[in-house]
Amino acid sequence: MKKILIADDHSLVRYGLKVALTNHFADAEIDESWDGQSMMARLKVNTYDLVLLDLNMPDTDISTILHWIRNFHPDTRVLIVSMNNEVVFGKRALQMGAHGYIEKDASPEELIKAVDVVTSGKKYMSADLADAIVNDTLNRKTSNPFDELTPREFQVAIYIIQDYTITQISELMQLQYTSVSTFRRRIFEKLNIADRKALVQLAEAYKLN
């Protein structure tokens, strides 16, 4: 019997995912969470075979959660289910420790395929995401400037784009204020920009929004 956690802040999305999973895995035990706090509460008292994880839950730092799962539940598989651009965010999610990435507009059949692949010990990604990763590997350099950022820098950049303050980011990521300020400086230097406005414009150009 599979034990699965669905982590998404939209109840309708959780319901749809649960229905799709129940139709295929009739004996699965499925729990739900809707933000970082409720997710961590579940993970501290349960061991899951699979976590379906949204990237954009409120008060949730995905890199911290993935790191925690890797350390304390190394056998738990994580499949990201998100509306974000998979070529950008999918690569980042895999780098941070996720085992697969699927977009929310995928069919129920594709979801079940992704779950089967991930729980079998393999990684799941779409053909587009696989092509992007292969091309980056072959060319040894990506055309997307955001790929030059480390996972931490990328996460800080996303929060800056979303107009979080340095204080809010430091609290969310459990980092020192000075550390976040250093990350921001490095981001601006690597992307060759001067301020948040330029960062937002660059993000729009590369479909990060």
N, C-alpha and C positions, 0 to 999 in steps of 0.2 A: 504494500500500500504506500502510495506516495504522500508525503506531507509537504504542502505547498503554502507559501505566504505570498499574497498579492498586496503590493504596496503602491497605492495610488490615491491622490487626494480627491478624485472624482468618484462618487458612489456609483454612478451609472457605468463608468468604465470598469470598476471592480466587479459589478454585477455581470457585465458582458463577458469579462475574462473568466469569471467563475462558471458561468453557464457553458462556455466553450470547453473548459477543462473538464467539467463534470460529465458532459456528453461523451467525452472520450475516455476519461479515467473515472469510471463510476465509483470506485472505492477510495478515491483520493480524499484526504482530509485537508480542507482548505481554510486558512485563516486570512484575516484582512487587517491592514493598517493604512493610515491616511496621512501620516507625517513622520518625521524622524523620531520623535519621542515614542509614538505608539509602535513604530517598527522596532526600535531598540528594546522596548518592553517585551515584545513578542520573542525577539531573538535571545533574550537573556533567560527565558524559561523554556524555550522549545528548540529543537534541532530540526531544520527543514532540509528536505532533499532539493528543493528548488525555491528560489525567490524571484517573483516577477516584479521588477522595480522600475518605477517612473523616475525620470531625471529631474522633474520640476515640482516636487512636493514642497510645501512651505516649511520653513525652519529646518531644512534638511541639507546637509553637505554630503553629496554623493561620494566624494573621494574618501571622506572619513568613514562612512558606512561600509564601503567596499573594503577598505583597509581592515576594519574591525572584523568583518565576516571572514576575510582571508586568514586572520590571526586566530580567531576563536571558533570558527566553523569552517575549517578548510575543505570539508567534504560537501558543503552546501554549494550548489550551482546557482549562478545569478544570470537571469535573462533580462536585459533592459527592454522595456516596452515604452516607446516614447514617440512624441510628435516631432521631435527635433531632427534636423537634417542628419541622416545617418552617415553620410560620407565624412562629415566633420565630427559629430558627437559620437558616432559609432566607433571610430578609431580611438578616440579618447577613452571611451568606456572600456574597450578591450585592453588598452594600456593600463588602466587603473585596476584591472582584475576581473571585469565582467566576462562571462563565458559566451555571451551572445547578444545580439542587438536586432530588434525587429520594430518596425514602425507601427503605430496604432491603427493605421488604415489598412493593415494587412488582413487577409481573409482568415477565418477560423482555421481553415486547413493549413495555412502557412504557420499559424501560431502553434498548432499541434506538432507540425513537423519540427519547428524550432525547439519546442520542449523536448521532443524525442531525441533530437541531436544533442542538445545540451546535457540532458540527464544521462546520456550514454557515455559521457566523458569527453565529447568533442566540442568544438566551438561552432556557433552558428552565425552566419552573416549572409546578407543578400549578395547577389551577383555584382551589383554596383559597388557595394562596400568592398568586396573581395578584389574587384578590379582596381579600385583606388589604392588599396594596400599594396597590391602587386606592383602597380605602376610606381608608387613611392619607393618601393624596395629596389626596383630595377633602375630608377633614375637617381636613387640615393638622395634625392631632394624633392620636396613637394613644392608646388606652385602656390599653396595656401600659406600665407605668412603666419597664421595662427598655429600651424604645425611646428613652428620653431619654438613655441613655448613649452615649458615643462608641464606635467599634469597639474601641479599646484598653481603655476602661473596662469594656466588656462582657466582654472576654476575661479581664481581671483578676477581675471579679466571678465568672465561671464557675470560675476556679481557687480563689477563696476559698470558694465553695460546696463544691468538691471537697476542701476542708480542706488545701490547699497553704499552706505558710508564706510570708511575704513574701520570705524568702531564696530559697526554691525557685522562686517566681514570677519573681523578678528574674533568676535563672539561666536559666530556661526561655524567658523572653521577651527575654533579653539586654538588660535594663534595669538602671539603678542602683536600689539598695535604696530610696533616698529618692524616686525617681520612682514606684515601686510603692506606697509609703506614701501619696504624694500622690493617686494614682489611687484607692486605697482610701478616703481621706477624701472625695474628690469623689463616689464611688459612694454612700457612706452619706448624704451631704448631699442628693444628687439624689433618692434613694429614700426620704429621710426616715426612716432607720432608725439604730439605735445600735450594732449589733454583728452578728457573723456569724450568730448564731442567728436574728435577725430577717431577715437576708438569705436564709437557707435557707428559712424559712417563706414568704417572699414568692416565692421561686423555685418552691416547691411549688404555691403558689396559681396561678401563671401557667404551670405545667407546663414548667418549664425543666429539671427533673430527669429 
